[in-house]
Amino acid sequence: MSDTFKIEYVKLSDEKTNLITRIKLTAELLEDLFNTVESSRELSLAKTNLEQSIMWATKAIVLFNEKGCSE
C-alpha cells in the first residue's frame, strides 16, 4: 500500500526543521510589511498567496530529500 496521504509521520532532521522555521519567520516579516498597506482585494490575495507559498515550501522540505527525490 502506498502512503499517498502521508499517514506515516516523517521525522525531520534538525537542518530541515531549522529551514522551515527560518522560512516561516521570514514570511512573518513580509506579512508585517503587508499590514502597512491599505486593505484591499489585492492585499488579501497577496496574503493568501504568501500563506500558500509557505505551505508548499514546507511540504517540499518535508517530502523531498537533498537529492530532490521523494523519501
GITAKA-V927500 format. One record per pair of residues at least 6 apart in sequence whose C-alpha atoms are under 8 Angstrom apart, sorted by the first residue. I is the first residue (numbers start at 1). GAP is how many residues later the second one is. Records with the same first field share a line. If there is no record, write none. Layout:
# GITAKA-V927500
I=GAP  GAP
This chain:
# GITAKA-V927500
10=52
12=50
16=45  46
20=38  41
23=31
24=30
27=23  27
31=16  19
34=9  13
37=6
63=7  8
64=6  7
65=6
